[in-house]
Amino acid sequence: MIEWWNTLSVMSKILWAITLSASLIFVIQSVMTFLGAGGDADFDTGDFGGDLPDADLPDGSGTGLLTFRNLVNFLLGFGWSAILLKDSIKSPALLMIVSIAIGVVLVALVMMLFKWLAGMQQAGNINVFAVAPGCEGKVYLAIPGERAGSGKVQISINNSVREYEAVTDGPGLPTGSSIRVVEALGTDTLLVEPIETIII
């Protein structure tokens, strides 16, 4: 193994390091997700430049474009395609273009898959307009204040944790904040408020 590694060029070593690191993180994310760790399993960062950390699944989505999960998926597709195709595509520039394209396609496919899974999870006979108001939960993806944008929350309905888009009328709510649902604005969007912590 050491001899093989020493025969690689600097660029090949970097490519292998990125690819193997992305693969390891992907495996960890997948195992944690299917073990039911859900949001806590993803080392998601929400928006780059936004509030950290964020979470994932079962929408786990990566339905937001700029998430850590999607970065890992991109590096996974880019790295493995570059490694597997480098002997077939002699032009470094063309190899990079093809590898980037494969990485982008992989991200798009994974986003669509998780969005579909999230829809399946939230489907069923639940009338969110009737049962969601009053439910409590946690902010999973930071929510901008004054309805300037949406974030995500996880709330418990019928002993099942479900994930919804959420907005708030007050100040922004960071990831991990305790919230209460005020009303359902749509089948997948809730208006929430913070739960005030009483200190005795």
Phi, psi and chi 1 to 4 in degrees:
 res  aa     phi    psi   chi1   chi2   chi3   chi4
   1 MET       -  -45.0  176.6   64.8   73.2      -
   2 ILE   -65.2  -40.5  -64.7  178.1      -      -
   3 GLU   -63.5  -42.1  -68.2 -179.4    0.1      -
   4 TRP   -61.9  -43.5  166.3   77.0      -      -
   5 TRP   -63.4  -39.3  179.6 -101.2      -      -
   6 ASN   -69.0  -21.3  -69.8  -26.7      -      -
   7 THR   -81.2  -12.9   61.9      -      -      -
   8 LEU   -77.3  150.0  -62.5  176.7      -      -
   9 SER   -74.7  168.2   65.6      -      -      -
  10 VAL   -60.0  -43.9  173.4      -      -      -
  11 MET   -63.7  -39.1  -72.6  -57.1  -62.1      -
  12 SER   -66.5  -38.1  -67.5      -      -      -
  13 LYS   -63.9  -42.9  -71.8  179.1  179.3  178.4
  14 ILE   -62.6  -44.0  -66.2  173.9      -      -
  15 LEU   -62.7  -45.1 -173.2   59.0      -      -
  16 TRP   -64.8  -39.3  -89.0  104.7      -      -
  17 ALA   -63.5  -45.4      -      -      -      -
  18 ILE   -62.8  -46.3  -68.9  173.4      -      -
  19 THR   -65.3  -45.2  -55.5      -      -      -
  20 LEU   -68.3  -37.6  -66.8  176.8      -      -
  21 SER   -63.9  -45.6  -63.0      -      -      -
  22 ALA   -62.9  -39.3      -      -      -      -
  23 SER   -64.1  -42.9  -60.5      -      -      -
  24 LEU   -63.7  -45.3  177.7   60.1      -      -
  25 ILE   -63.9  -39.8  -65.2  172.0      -      -
  26 PHE   -61.3  -43.4  177.2   80.5      -      -
  27 VAL   -63.4  -43.5  169.5      -      -      -
  28 ILE   -62.2  -46.0  -67.4  173.0      -      -
  29 GLN   -59.0  -45.0  -73.1  178.6  -30.5      -
  30 SER   -65.3  -44.3  -61.0      -      -      -
  31 VAL   -63.3  -46.2  170.4      -      -      -
  32 MET   -63.0  -38.4  -65.1  -63.0  -72.1      -
  33 THR   -62.7  -50.2  -67.4      -      -      -
  34 PHE   -76.1  -12.2  -69.9  111.5      -      -
  35 LEU   -85.2   -3.9  -73.3  178.4      -      -
  36 GLY    94.4   12.3      -      -      -      -
  37 ALA   -71.8  -21.4      -      -      -      -
  38 GLY    55.5 -127.8      -      -      -      -
  39 GLY   -57.6  -34.4      -      -      -      -
  40 ASP   -72.4  -13.9  -63.8  -28.5      -      -
  41 ALA   -83.7  -24.9      -      -      -      -
  42 ASP   -91.9  137.9 -174.4   33.3      -      -
  43 PHE   -95.2   42.9  -49.2  101.2      -      -
  44 ASP   -66.4  146.9 -157.8   -9.7      -      -
  45 THR  -113.7   10.4   59.1      -      -      -
  46 GLY    62.3 -120.2      -      -      -      -
  47 ASP   -90.5  141.5  -43.6  -39.8      -      -
  48 PHE   -69.8  125.9  -69.7  129.3      -      -
  49 GLY    94.8   -3.0      -      -      -      -
  50 GLY   -99.0 -159.1      -      -      -      -
  51 ASP   -76.1  140.9  -66.0  -40.5      -      -
  52 LEU  -120.0  150.6  -57.8  177.8      -      -
  53 PRO   -87.9 -178.0   33.8  -33.8      -      -
  54 ASP  -130.4 -168.8  171.9   17.4      -      -
  55 ALA  -142.4 -164.3      -      -      -      -
  56 ASP  -153.9 -173.8 -156.4  -44.8      -      -
  57 LEU    26.4  161.7  -84.8 -170.8      -      -
  58 PRO   -67.7  -17.2   14.1  -17.1      -      -
  59 ASP   -73.5  -17.7  172.5   45.2      -      -
  60 GLY    14.4   12.0      -      -      -      -
  61 SER   -46.0  -46.8   33.5      -      -      -
  62 GLY    64.6   28.4      -      -      -      -
  63 THR   -76.2  -21.8   52.2      -      -      -
  64 GLY   -77.9  141.4      -      -      -      -
  65 LEU   -70.3  -49.8  178.4   60.2      -      -
  66 LEU   -92.8   77.1  -61.6 -179.6      -      -
  67 THR  -122.0  160.6   64.1      -      -      -
  68 PHE   -62.8  -38.8 -175.6   72.8      -      -
  69 ARG   -59.7  -43.6  177.1  177.8  -70.0  -85.5
  70 ASN   -68.2  -33.2  -76.3  -16.4      -      -
  71 LEU   -62.9  -43.7  173.5   62.4      -      -
  72 VAL   -62.2  -44.0  170.8      -      -      -
  73 ASN   -62.1  -40.5  -68.3  -23.7      -      -
  74 PHE   -63.8  -47.8  171.2   78.3      -      -
  75 LEU   -63.2  -33.4  -67.0  176.5      -      -
  76 LEU   -63.7  -50.7 -160.5   63.4      -      -
  77 GLY   -66.0  -43.0      -      -      -      -
  78 PHE   -64.5  -49.0  168.0   81.4      -      -
  79 GLY   -64.5  -50.8      -      -      -      -
  80 TRP   -67.2  -36.3  -79.2  115.0      -      -
  81 SER   -67.7  -38.8   58.3      -      -      -
  82 ALA   -64.6  -41.1      -      -      -      -
  83 ILE   -67.3  -44.2  -71.5  172.1      -      -
  84 LEU   -75.0  -26.2  -65.0  174.7      -      -
  85 LEU  -101.8   -3.2  -64.0  175.6      -      -
  86 LYS   -63.7  -27.0   64.3 -176.8  178.3   66.6
  87 ASP   -83.1  -22.6  -69.1  -27.0      -      -
  88 SER   -88.3  -33.0  -58.9      -      -      -
  89 ILE  -109.1  108.2  -58.0  177.2      -      -
  90 LYS   -78.3  -28.0  -59.0  -57.4 -178.6 -177.9
  91 SER   -78.9  117.7  168.5      -      -      -
  92 PRO   -58.4  -39.5  -25.0   35.8      -      -
  93 ALA   -63.9  -45.7      -      -      -      -
  94 LEU   -65.4  -38.5 -179.8   58.2      -      -
  95 LEU   -60.9  -42.9  177.7   61.6      -      -
  96 MET   -64.1  -42.1  -70.5  -61.7  102.2      -
  97 ILE   -62.8  -46.8  -67.9  173.2      -      -
  98 VAL   -64.1  -42.9  171.4      -      -      -
  99 SER   -65.9  -41.1  -60.6      -      -      -
 100 ILE   -63.1  -42.7  -70.8  171.8      -      -
 101 ALA   -61.6  -42.5      -      -      -      -
 102 ILE   -65.0  -40.5  -67.9  174.8      -      -
 103 GLY   -60.3  -44.2      -      -      -      -
 104 VAL   -64.5  -43.1  170.6      -      -      -
 105 VAL   -62.2  -41.3  169.4      -      -      -
 106 LEU   -62.1  -43.0  179.6   60.7      -      -
 107 VAL   -59.9  -45.3  168.6      -      -      -
 108 ALA   -62.0  -42.3      -      -      -      -
 109 LEU   -65.5  -43.0  -69.7  175.4      -      -
 110 VAL   -65.9  -40.1  172.7      -      -      -
 111 MET   -60.9  -43.6  -73.1  177.9   65.9      -
 112 MET   -65.9  -37.9  -71.7 -171.3  -68.6      -
 113 LEU   -63.2  -48.9  172.2   62.4      -      -
 114 PHE   -68.8  -32.7  -79.4  122.7      -      -
 115 LYS   -65.2  -39.6 -171.5  170.3 -176.0  178.4
 116 TRP   -66.4  -42.5  176.1   75.7      -      -
 117 LEU   -64.1  -39.2  -69.9  175.0      -      -
 118 ALA   -64.4  -39.9      -      -      -      -
 119 GLY   -64.2  -38.8      -      -      -      -
 120 MET   -65.1  -39.6  -68.8  -67.4  -69.6      -
 121 GLN   -66.0  -37.9 -177.2 -156.4   32.5      -
 122 GLN   -89.4   -5.4  -65.9  178.4    8.9      -
 123 ALA   -75.1  171.0      -      -      -      -
 124 GLY   126.7 -156.1      -      -      -      -
 125 ASN   -96.5   13.8  -61.1  -37.8      -      -
 126 ILE   -77.8  125.9  -69.2  179.6      -      -
 127 ASN   -94.2   95.7 -178.1  -14.2      -      -
 128 VAL   -61.7  -29.4   66.9      -      -      -
 129 PHE   -67.0  -30.2  -64.7   95.8      -      -
 130 ALA   -91.2  -38.7      -      -      -      -
 131 VAL   -98.5  -22.1  -58.9      -      -      -
 132 ALA   -73.1  -41.6      -      -      -      -
 133 PRO   -55.7  131.0  -29.0   38.4      -      -
 134 GLY    94.2  -17.9      -      -      -      -
 135 CYS   -69.8  148.3  -70.5      -      -      -
 136 GLU  -113.3  156.5  -61.5 -179.2   -5.9      -
 137 GLY  -171.8 -156.5      -      -      -      -
 138 LYS  -128.3  148.6  -65.9  -77.8 -172.6 -179.1
 139 VAL   -74.8  128.1  175.2      -      -      -
 140 TYR  -104.3  -31.6  151.9   84.4      -      -
 141 LEU  -135.2  123.1  175.8   60.9      -      -
 142 ALA   -44.6  137.1      -      -      -      -
 143 ILE  -106.1  121.4  -55.1  171.7      -      -
 144 PRO   -64.3  151.3  -21.1   33.6      -      -
 145 GLY   -78.7  165.8      -      -      -      -
 146 GLU    54.1   35.1  -50.9  -61.6  -25.8      -
 147 ARG    54.1   31.3  -61.3 -159.4 -168.3 -168.2
 148 ALA   -75.0  -11.1      -      -      -      -
 149 GLY   179.4  179.7      -      -      -      -
 150 SER  -116.5  153.8   65.0      -      -      -
 151 GLY  -123.9 -153.3      -      -      -      -
 152 LYS  -137.1  147.0  -68.5 -172.2  178.4 -177.5
 153 VAL  -130.7  156.7  -63.9      -      -      -
 154 GLN  -118.6  124.0  -69.9 -179.6  -28.8      -
 155 ILE  -127.0  159.1   61.7  174.1      -      -
 156 SER   -99.6  120.8  179.0      -      -      -
 157 ILE  -128.3  123.9  -61.4  178.9      -      -
 158 ASN    54.0   44.2  -63.5  -20.6      -      -
 159 ASN    63.1   21.9  -62.7  -42.1      -      -
 160 SER  -130.2  131.9  176.3      -      -      -
 161 VAL   -81.4  124.9  175.8      -      -      -
 162 ARG  -125.3  153.3  -63.4  177.0 -179.4  -87.4
 163 GLU  -114.2  136.2 -179.7 -179.1  -60.0      -
 164 TYR  -139.4  154.6  -65.9   92.0      -      -
 165 GLU   -66.2  149.7  -63.5  -76.1  -26.0      -
 166 ALA  -148.3  147.1      -      -      -      -
 167 VAL  -128.9  165.3  -62.3      -      -      -
 168 THR  -141.0  149.2 -175.4      -      -      -
 169 ASP   -84.1  -21.5  -73.3  -29.8      -      -
 170 GLY   -93.4 -154.4      -      -      -      -
 171 PRO   -63.9  161.3  -19.9   31.9      -      -
 172 GLY   -59.8  149.8      -      -      -      -
 173 LEU  -114.4  118.9  -58.2  174.2      -      -
 174 PRO   -75.2  163.2   27.5  -34.6      -      -
 175 THR   -56.2  135.3  -61.1      -      -      -
 176 GLY    95.4   -9.1      -      -      -      -
 177 SER   -66.9  143.8  -60.2      -      -      -
 178 SER   -82.0  134.1  -63.5      -      -      -
 179 ILE  -133.9  162.2   54.7   90.1      -      -
 180 ARG  -126.9  140.3  179.2 -176.0  -62.7  108.0
 181 VAL   -79.3  125.9  177.7      -      -      -
 182 VAL   -85.2  -49.0  177.4      -      -      -
 183 GLU  -162.3  163.6   65.5  174.2  -52.8      -
 184 ALA   -94.5  123.4      -      -      -      -
 185 LEU   -90.4  -13.6  -57.8  178.0      -      -
 186 GLY  -170.6 -178.9      -      -      -      -
 187 THR   -67.8  -20.1   56.1      -      -      -
 188 ASP  -132.4   15.2   59.0   -3.4      -      -
 189 THR  -132.5  130.2  -56.3      -      -      -
 190 LEU  -120.3  149.7  -53.0  174.9      -      -
 191 LEU   -98.6  123.5  174.0   63.6      -      -
 192 VAL  -124.8  163.5  -58.7      -      -      -
 193 GLU  -135.5  154.3   63.1 -178.8    4.6      -
 194 PRO   -72.2  149.4   26.6  -34.8      -      -
 195 ILE   -92.2  116.7  -63.0  176.8      -      -
 196 GLU   -69.2  133.6  -59.7  -64.1  -23.3      -
 197 THR   -89.2  122.4  -59.1      -      -      -
 198 ILE   -91.5  119.2  -59.6  175.9      -      -
 199 ILE  -100.9  121.2  -59.3  176.9      -      -
 200 ILE   -97.1      -  -58.6  177.5      -      -
